[in-house]
């Protein structure tokens, strides 16, 4: 039972991280930065990749 609760929490936290990373990626300052230098902010990548990892680990805990 505890693994399922931890899994659900990881899925929720992972979804929040993915949304946070996408919001940073889609921000106006990030768009200007990408247009000028072609680089994506590290925070955006960290949020999206970390969120996906949390979601995957959460799914394996729920099963």
HTML snippet that shows the backbone in 3Dmol.js (N, CA, C, O; Angstrom):
<script src="https://3Dmol.org/build/3Dmol-min.js"></script>
<div id="view" style="width:600px;height:400px;position:relative"></div>
<script>
const pdb = `
ATOM      1  N   UNK A   1       0.827  -1.201   0.000  1.00  0.00           N
ATOM      2  CA  UNK A   1       0.000   0.000   0.000  1.00  0.00           C
ATOM      3  C   UNK A   1       0.864   1.255   0.000  1.00  0.00           C
ATOM      4  O   UNK A   1       0.538   2.222  -0.689  1.00  0.00           O
ATOM      5  N   UNK A   2       1.952   1.263   0.752  1.00  0.00           N
ATOM      6  CA  UNK A   2       2.804   2.449   0.806  1.00  0.00           C
ATOM      7  C   UNK A   2       3.452   2.747  -0.536  1.00  0.00           C
ATOM      8  O   UNK A   2       3.624   3.912  -0.894  1.00  0.00           O
ATOM      9  N   UNK A   3       3.819   1.695  -1.294  1.00  0.00           N
ATOM     10  CA  UNK A   3       4.414   1.919  -2.613  1.00  0.00           C
ATOM     11  C   UNK A   3       3.431   2.596  -3.554  1.00  0.00           C
ATOM     12  O   UNK A   3       3.836   3.411  -4.383  1.00  0.00           O
ATOM     13  N   UNK A   4       2.158   2.277  -3.441  1.00  0.00           N
ATOM     14  CA  UNK A   4       1.159   2.911  -4.306  1.00  0.00           C
ATOM     15  C   UNK A   4       1.016   4.395  -3.972  1.00  0.00           C
ATOM     16  O   UNK A   4       0.878   5.230  -4.866  1.00  0.00           O
ATOM     17  N   UNK A   5       1.049   4.713  -2.692  1.00  0.00           N
ATOM     18  CA  UNK A   5       0.946   6.126  -2.293  1.00  0.00           C
ATOM     19  C   UNK A   5       2.162   6.898  -2.783  1.00  0.00           C
ATOM     20  O   UNK A   5       2.033   8.004  -3.309  1.00  0.00           O
ATOM     21  N   UNK A   6       3.337   6.317  -2.609  1.00  0.00           N
ATOM     22  CA  UNK A   6       4.563   6.969  -3.095  1.00  0.00           C
ATOM     23  C   UNK A   6       4.508   7.120  -4.607  1.00  0.00           C
ATOM     24  O   UNK A   6       4.916   8.154  -5.137  1.00  0.00           O
ATOM     25  N   UNK A   7       4.011   6.110  -5.310  1.00  0.00           N
ATOM     26  CA  UNK A   7       3.893   6.177  -6.764  1.00  0.00           C
ATOM     27  C   UNK A   7       2.960   7.277  -7.216  1.00  0.00           C
ATOM     28  O   UNK A   7       3.262   8.000  -8.165  1.00  0.00           O
ATOM     29  N   UNK A   8       1.832   7.411  -6.549  1.00  0.00           N
ATOM     30  CA  UNK A   8       0.879   8.471  -6.909  1.00  0.00           C
ATOM     31  C   UNK A   8       1.485   9.843  -6.653  1.00  0.00           C
ATOM     32  O   UNK A   8       1.319  10.759  -7.458  1.00  0.00           O
ATOM     33  N   UNK A   9       2.185   9.986  -5.540  1.00  0.00           N
ATOM     34  CA  UNK A   9       2.843  11.266  -5.236  1.00  0.00           C
ATOM     35  C   UNK A   9       3.900  11.580  -6.291  1.00  0.00           C
ATOM     36  O   UNK A   9       4.008  12.723  -6.734  1.00  0.00           O
ATOM     37  N   UNK A  10       4.680  10.580  -6.697  1.00  0.00           N
ATOM     38  CA  UNK A  10       5.694  10.803  -7.731  1.00  0.00           C
ATOM     39  C   UNK A  10       5.067  11.197  -9.065  1.00  0.00           C
ATOM     40  O   UNK A  10       5.615  12.034  -9.782  1.00  0.00           O
ATOM     41  N   UNK A  11       3.939  10.608  -9.399  1.00  0.00           N
ATOM     42  CA  UNK A  11       3.265  10.965 -10.654  1.00  0.00           C
ATOM     43  C   UNK A  11       2.782  12.411 -10.609  1.00  0.00           C
ATOM     44  O   UNK A  11       2.933  13.147 -11.584  1.00  0.00           O
ATOM     45  N   UNK A  12       2.204  12.819  -9.486  1.00  0.00           N
ATOM     46  CA  UNK A  12       1.712  14.199  -9.355  1.00  0.00           C
ATOM     47  C   UNK A  12       2.875  15.186  -9.387  1.00  0.00           C
ATOM     48  O   UNK A  12       2.810  16.205 -10.074  1.00  0.00           O
ATOM     49  N   UNK A  13       3.939  14.881  -8.643  1.00  0.00           N
ATOM     50  CA  UNK A  13       5.110  15.773  -8.629  1.00  0.00           C
ATOM     51  C   UNK A  13       5.753  15.815 -10.012  1.00  0.00           C
ATOM     52  O   UNK A  13       6.182  16.877 -10.462  1.00  0.00           O
ATOM     53  N   UNK A  14       5.822  14.678 -10.681  1.00  0.00           N
ATOM     54  CA  UNK A  14       6.390  14.640 -12.026  1.00  0.00           C
ATOM     55  C   UNK A  14       5.595  15.472 -13.013  1.00  0.00           C
ATOM     56  O   UNK A  14       6.169  16.177 -13.844  1.00  0.00           O
ATOM     57  N   UNK A  15       4.275  15.392 -12.923  1.00  0.00           N
ATOM     58  CA  UNK A  15       3.437  16.205 -13.813  1.00  0.00           C
ATOM     59  C   UNK A  15       3.645  17.694 -13.541  1.00  0.00           C
ATOM     60  O   UNK A  15       3.684  18.502 -14.469  1.00  0.00           O
ATOM     61  N   UNK A  16       3.777  18.052 -12.260  1.00  0.00           N
ATOM     62  CA  UNK A  16       4.022  19.459 -11.920  1.00  0.00           C
ATOM     63  C   UNK A  16       5.378  19.910 -12.450  1.00  0.00           C
ATOM     64  O   UNK A  16       5.503  21.033 -12.939  1.00  0.00           O
ATOM     65  N   UNK A  17       6.390  19.060 -12.361  1.00  0.00           N
ATOM     66  CA  UNK A  17       7.713  19.416 -12.881  1.00  0.00           C
ATOM     67  C   UNK A  17       7.694  19.585 -14.393  1.00  0.00           C
ATOM     68  O   UNK A  17       8.329  20.494 -14.926  1.00  0.00           O
ATOM     69  N   UNK A  18       6.975  18.723 -15.077  1.00  0.00           N
ATOM     70  CA  UNK A  18       6.887  18.844 -16.539  1.00  0.00           C
ATOM     71  C   UNK A  18       6.208  20.151 -16.919  1.00  0.00           C
ATOM     72  O   UNK A  18       6.652  20.840 -17.837  1.00  0.00           O
ATOM     73  N   UNK A  19       5.132  20.494 -16.216  1.00  0.00           N
ATOM     74  CA  UNK A  19       4.446  21.760 -16.516  1.00  0.00           C
ATOM     75  C   UNK A  19       5.349  22.951 -16.206  1.00  0.00           C
ATOM     76  O   UNK A  19       5.379  23.917 -16.969  1.00  0.00           O
ATOM     77  N   UNK A  20       6.085  22.894 -15.095  1.00  0.00           N
ATOM     78  CA  UNK A  20       6.993  23.981 -14.728  1.00  0.00           C
ATOM     79  C   UNK A  20       8.093  24.138 -15.784  1.00  0.00           C
ATOM     80  O   UNK A  20       8.411  25.253 -16.197  1.00  0.00           O
ATOM     81  N   UNK A  21       8.666  23.016 -16.211  1.00  0.00           N
ATOM     82  CA  UNK A  21       9.707  23.080 -17.241  1.00  0.00           C
ATOM     83  C   UNK A  21       9.184  23.625 -18.556  1.00  0.00           C
ATOM     84  O   UNK A  21       9.869  24.396 -19.228  1.00  0.00           O
ATOM     85  N   UNK A  22       7.975  23.229 -18.927  1.00  0.00           N
ATOM     86  CA  UNK A  22       7.400  23.741 -20.171  1.00  0.00           C
ATOM     87  C   UNK A  22       7.087  25.232 -20.062  1.00  0.00           C
ATOM     88  O   UNK A  22       7.260  25.973 -21.029  1.00  0.00           O
ATOM     89  N   UNK A  23       6.626  25.677 -18.889  1.00  0.00           N
ATOM     90  CA  UNK A  23       6.369  27.106 -18.707  1.00  0.00           C
ATOM     91  C   UNK A  23       7.642  27.915 -18.843  1.00  0.00           C
ATOM     92  O   UNK A  23       7.628  28.998 -19.427  1.00  0.00           O
ATOM     93  N   UNK A  24       8.740  27.405 -18.314  1.00  0.00           N
ATOM     94  CA  UNK A  24      10.025  28.097 -18.477  1.00  0.00           C
ATOM     95  C   UNK A  24      10.437  28.077 -19.938  1.00  0.00           C
ATOM     96  O   UNK A  24      10.916  29.085 -20.459  1.00  0.00           O
ATOM     97  N   UNK A  25      10.260  26.948 -20.606  1.00  0.00           N
ATOM     98  CA  UNK A  25      10.623  26.822 -22.008  1.00  0.00           C
ATOM     99  C   UNK A  25       9.832  27.787 -22.880  1.00  0.00           C
ATOM    100  O   UNK A  25      10.355  28.315 -23.862  1.00  0.00           O
ATOM    101  N   UNK A  26       8.570  28.017 -22.519  1.00  0.00           N
ATOM    102  CA  UNK A  26       7.677  28.825 -23.333  1.00  0.00           C
ATOM    103  C   UNK A  26       7.651  30.301 -22.914  1.00  0.00           C
ATOM    104  O   UNK A  26       6.934  31.098 -23.519  1.00  0.00           O
ATOM    105  N   UNK A  27       8.414  30.668 -21.899  1.00  0.00           N
ATOM    106  CA  UNK A  27       8.417  32.054 -21.416  1.00  0.00           C
ATOM    107  C   UNK A  27       9.006  32.987 -22.481  1.00  0.00           C
ATOM    108  O   UNK A  27       9.792  32.567 -23.330  1.00  0.00           O
ATOM    109  N   UNK A  28       8.612  34.239 -22.414  1.00  0.00           N
ATOM    110  CA  UNK A  28       9.060  35.226 -23.406  1.00  0.00           C
ATOM    111  C   UNK A  28      10.576  35.394 -23.374  1.00  0.00           C
ATOM    112  O   UNK A  28      11.211  35.474 -24.425  1.00  0.00           O
ATOM    113  N   UNK A  29      11.157  35.448 -22.184  1.00  0.00           N
ATOM    114  CA  UNK A  29      12.615  35.619 -22.096  1.00  0.00           C
ATOM    115  C   UNK A  29      13.343  34.410 -22.669  1.00  0.00           C
ATOM    116  O   UNK A  29      14.413  34.547 -23.261  1.00  0.00           O
ATOM    117  N   UNK A  30      12.762  33.228 -22.492  1.00  0.00           N
ATOM    118  CA  UNK A  30      13.364  32.021 -23.048  1.00  0.00           C
ATOM    119  C   UNK A  30      13.263  32.015 -24.570  1.00  0.00           C
ATOM    120  O   UNK A  30      14.179  31.560 -25.254  1.00  0.00           O
ATOM    121  N   UNK A  31      12.155  32.516 -25.095  1.00  0.00           N
ATOM    122  CA  UNK A  31      11.999  32.573 -26.541  1.00  0.00           C
ATOM    123  C   UNK A  31      13.003  33.530 -27.164  1.00  0.00           C
ATOM    124  O   UNK A  31      13.561  33.245 -28.223  1.00  0.00           O
ATOM    125  N   UNK A  32      13.236  34.661 -26.514  1.00  0.00           N
ATOM    126  CA  UNK A  32      14.234  35.616 -27.015  1.00  0.00           C
ATOM    127  C   UNK A  32      15.622  34.994 -26.952  1.00  0.00           C
ATOM    128  O   UNK A  32      16.411  35.124 -27.888  1.00  0.00           O
ATOM    129  N   UNK A  33      15.915  34.324 -25.858  1.00  0.00           N
ATOM    130  CA  UNK A  33      17.211  33.670 -25.699  1.00  0.00           C
ATOM    131  C   UNK A  33      17.434  32.604 -26.767  1.00  0.00           C
ATOM    132  O   UNK A  33      18.520  32.500 -27.338  1.00  0.00           O
ATOM    133  N   UNK A  34      16.385  31.807 -27.032  1.00  0.00           N
ATOM    134  CA  UNK A  34      16.499  30.776 -28.070  1.00  0.00           C
ATOM    135  C   UNK A  34      16.673  31.401 -29.446  1.00  0.00           C
ATOM    136  O   UNK A  34      17.398  30.863 -30.283  1.00  0.00           O
ATOM    137  N   UNK A  35      16.016  32.529 -29.688  1.00  0.00           N
ATOM    138  CA  UNK A  35      16.118  33.185 -30.999  1.00  0.00           C
ATOM    139  C   UNK A  35      17.513  33.750 -31.221  1.00  0.00           C
ATOM    140  O   UNK A  35      18.040  33.704 -32.332  1.00  0.00           O
ATOM    141  N   UNK A  36      18.112  34.287 -30.155  1.00  0.00           N
ATOM    142  CA  UNK A  36      19.428  34.910 -30.300  1.00  0.00           C
ATOM    143  C   UNK A  36      20.573  33.905 -30.240  1.00  0.00           C
ATOM    144  O   UNK A  36      21.495  33.967 -31.053  1.00  0.00           O
ATOM    145  N   UNK A  37      20.523  32.991 -29.294  1.00  0.00           N
ATOM    146  CA  UNK A  37      21.652  32.089 -29.113  1.00  0.00           C
ATOM    147  C   UNK A  37      21.346  30.649 -29.520  1.00  0.00           C
ATOM    148  O   UNK A  37      22.267  29.866 -29.750  1.00  0.00           O
ATOM    149  N   UNK A  38      20.077  30.297 -29.611  1.00  0.00           N
ATOM    150  CA  UNK A  38      19.710  28.945 -29.990  1.00  0.00           C
ATOM    151  C   UNK A  38      19.757  27.951 -28.847  1.00  0.00           C
ATOM    152  O   UNK A  38      19.588  26.752 -29.071  1.00  0.00           O
ATOM    153  N   UNK A  39      19.986  28.422 -27.614  1.00  0.00           N
ATOM    154  CA  UNK A  39      20.082  27.528 -26.468  1.00  0.00           C
ATOM    155  C   UNK A  39      18.819  27.582 -25.622  1.00  0.00           C
ATOM    156  O   UNK A  39      18.204  28.635 -25.456  1.00  0.00           O
ATOM    157  N   UNK A  40      18.450  26.426 -25.094  1.00  0.00           N
ATOM    158  CA  UNK A  40      17.303  26.317 -24.202  1.00  0.00           C
ATOM    159  C   UNK A  40      17.801  26.408 -22.764  1.00  0.00           C
ATOM    160  O   UNK A  40      18.846  25.837 -22.450  1.00  0.00           O
ATOM    161  N   UNK A  41      17.091  27.106 -21.883  1.00  0.00           N
ATOM    162  CA  UNK A  41      17.537  27.198 -20.490  1.00  0.00           C
ATOM    163  C   UNK A  41      17.643  25.825 -19.830  1.00  0.00           C
ATOM    164  O   UNK A  41      16.837  24.930 -20.086  1.00  0.00           O
ATOM    165  N   UNK A  42      18.644  25.681 -18.986  1.00  0.00           N
ATOM    166  CA  UNK A  42      18.884  24.419 -18.291  1.00  0.00           C
ATOM    167  C   UNK A  42      17.705  24.083 -17.378  1.00  0.00           C
ATOM    168  O   UNK A  42      17.367  22.911 -17.212  1.00  0.00           O
ATOM    169  N   UNK A  43      17.084  25.090 -16.792  1.00  0.00           N
ATOM    170  CA  UNK A  43      15.952  24.851 -15.891  1.00  0.00           C
ATOM    171  C   UNK A  43      14.800  24.176 -16.626  1.00  0.00           C
ATOM    172  O   UNK A  43      14.105  23.331 -16.062  1.00  0.00           O
ATOM    173  N   UNK A  44      14.603  24.551 -17.874  1.00  0.00           N
ATOM    174  CA  UNK A  44      13.524  23.945 -18.657  1.00  0.00           C
ATOM    175  C   UNK A  44      13.804  22.471 -18.895  1.00  0.00           C
ATOM    176  O   UNK A  44      12.922  21.631 -18.716  1.00  0.00           O
ATOM    177  N   UNK A  45      15.020  22.156 -19.295  1.00  0.00           N
ATOM    178  CA  UNK A  45      15.375  20.754 -19.513  1.00  0.00           C
ATOM    179  C   UNK A  45      15.306  19.958 -18.223  1.00  0.00           C
ATOM    180  O   UNK A  45      14.802  18.834 -18.209  1.00  0.00           O
ATOM    181  N   UNK A  46      15.812  20.535 -17.134  1.00  0.00           N
ATOM    182  CA  UNK A  46      15.808  19.829 -15.851  1.00  0.00           C
ATOM    183  C   UNK A  46      14.379  19.539 -15.396  1.00  0.00           C
ATOM    184  O   UNK A  46      14.092  18.444 -14.912  1.00  0.00           O
ATOM    185  N   UNK A  47      13.497  20.502 -15.549  1.00  0.00           N
ATOM    186  CA  UNK A  47      12.111  20.299 -15.149  1.00  0.00           C
ATOM    187  C   UNK A  47      11.413  19.249 -15.977  1.00  0.00           C
ATOM    188  O   UNK A  47      10.727  18.382 -15.435  1.00  0.00           O
ATOM    189  N   UNK A  48      11.578  19.316 -17.289  1.00  0.00           N
ATOM    190  CA  UNK A  48      10.878  18.364 -18.151  1.00  0.00           C
ATOM    191  C   UNK A  48      11.443  16.951 -18.017  1.00  0.00           C
ATOM    192  O   UNK A  48      10.682  15.990 -17.904  1.00  0.00           O
ATOM    193  N   UNK A  49      12.760  16.818 -18.028  1.00  0.00           N
ATOM    194  CA  UNK A  49      13.367  15.486 -17.923  1.00  0.00           C
ATOM    195  C   UNK A  49      13.145  14.907 -16.526  1.00  0.00           C
ATOM    196  O   UNK A  49      12.812  13.731 -16.385  1.00  0.00           O
ATOM    197  N   UNK A  50      13.330  15.734 -15.496  1.00  0.00           N
ATOM    198  CA  UNK A  50      13.092  15.265 -14.136  1.00  0.00           C
ATOM    199  C   UNK A  50      11.647  14.854 -13.918  1.00  0.00           C
ATOM    200  O   UNK A  50      11.374  13.875 -13.222  1.00  0.00           O
ATOM    201  N   UNK A  51      10.730  15.591 -14.503  1.00  0.00           N
ATOM    202  CA  UNK A  51       9.317  15.248 -14.393  1.00  0.00           C
ATOM    203  C   UNK A  51       8.986  13.933 -15.057  1.00  0.00           C
ATOM    204  O   UNK A  51       8.232  13.132 -14.505  1.00  0.00           O
ATOM    205  N   UNK A  52       9.535  13.699 -16.228  1.00  0.00           N
ATOM    206  CA  UNK A  52       9.285  12.438 -16.929  1.00  0.00           C
ATOM    207  C   UNK A  52       9.863  11.268 -16.132  1.00  0.00           C
ATOM    208  O   UNK A  52       9.239  10.211 -16.039  1.00  0.00           O
ATOM    209  N   UNK A  53      11.041  11.453 -15.562  1.00  0.00           N
ATOM    210  CA  UNK A  53      11.638  10.394 -14.751  1.00  0.00           C
ATOM    211  C   UNK A  53      10.770  10.102 -13.529  1.00  0.00           C
ATOM    212  O   UNK A  53      10.542   8.940 -13.194  1.00  0.00           O
ATOM    213  N   UNK A  54      10.285  11.150 -12.862  1.00  0.00           N
ATOM    214  CA  UNK A  54       9.400  10.954 -11.703  1.00  0.00           C
ATOM    215  C   UNK A  54       8.119  10.219 -12.098  1.00  0.00           C
ATOM    216  O   UNK A  54       7.654   9.337 -11.374  1.00  0.00           O
ATOM    217  N   UNK A  55       7.562  10.580 -13.231  1.00  0.00           N
ATOM    218  CA  UNK A  55       6.336   9.919 -13.697  1.00  0.00           C
ATOM    219  C   UNK A  55       6.598   8.438 -13.979  1.00  0.00           C
ATOM    220  O   UNK A  55       5.797   7.586 -13.595  1.00  0.00           O
ATOM    221  N   UNK A  56       7.703   8.128 -14.640  1.00  0.00           N
ATOM    222  CA  UNK A  56       8.006   6.738 -14.953  1.00  0.00           C
ATOM    223  C   UNK A  56       8.243   5.917 -13.686  1.00  0.00           C
ATOM    224  O   UNK A  56       7.758   4.790 -13.578  1.00  0.00           O
ATOM    225  N   UNK A  57       8.987   6.477 -12.727  1.00  0.00           N
ATOM    226  CA  UNK A  57       9.221   5.755 -11.475  1.00  0.00           C
ATOM    227  C   UNK A  57       7.891   5.595 -10.724  1.00  0.00           C
ATOM    228  O   UNK A  57       7.637   4.540 -10.142  1.00  0.00           O
ATOM    229  N   UNK A  58       7.052   6.622 -10.733  1.00  0.00           N
ATOM    230  CA  UNK A  58       5.754   6.536 -10.085  1.00  0.00           C
ATOM    231  C   UNK A  58       4.872   5.469 -10.692  1.00  0.00           C
ATOM    232  O   UNK A  58       4.175   4.756  -9.971  1.00  0.00           O
ATOM    233  N   UNK A  59       4.891   5.348 -12.006  1.00  0.00           N
ATOM    234  CA  UNK A  59       4.086   4.328 -12.673  1.00  0.00           C
ATOM    235  C   UNK A  59       4.553   2.924 -12.270  1.00  0.00           C
ATOM    236  O   UNK A  59       3.735   2.033 -12.039  1.00  0.00           O
ATOM    237  N   UNK A  60       5.875   2.739 -12.187  1.00  0.00           N
ATOM    238  CA  UNK A  60       6.364   1.417 -11.792  1.00  0.00           C
ATOM    239  C   UNK A  60       6.020   1.090 -10.339  1.00  0.00           C
ATOM    240  O   UNK A  60       5.824  -0.077 -10.000  1.00  0.00           O
ATOM    241  N   UNK A  61       5.945   2.099  -9.483  1.00  0.00           N
ATOM    242  CA  UNK A  61       5.572   1.869  -8.075  1.00  0.00           C
ATOM    243  C   UNK A  61       4.083   1.562  -7.934  1.00  0.00           C
ATOM    244  O   UNK A  61       3.695   0.808  -7.041  1.00  0.00           O
ATOM    245  N   UNK A  62       3.247   2.129  -8.796  1.00  0.00           N
ATOM    246  CA  UNK A  62       1.803   1.926  -8.691  1.00  0.00           C
ATOM    247  C   UNK A  62       1.434   0.505  -9.149  1.00  0.00           C
ATOM    248  O   UNK A  62       0.490  -0.087  -8.626  1.00  0.00           O
ATOM    249  N   UNK A  63       2.161  -0.029 -10.104  1.00  0.00           N
ATOM    250  CA  UNK A  63       1.824  -1.370 -10.626  1.00  0.00           C
ATOM    251  C   UNK A  63       1.957  -2.418  -9.596  1.00  0.00           C
ATOM    252  O   UNK A  63       1.711  -3.592  -9.874  1.00  0.00           O
TER     253      UNK A  63
END
`;
const viewer = $3Dmol.createViewer("view");
viewer.addModel(pdb, "pdb");
viewer.setStyle({}, {cartoon: {color: "spectrum"}});
viewer.zoomTo();
viewer.render();
</script>
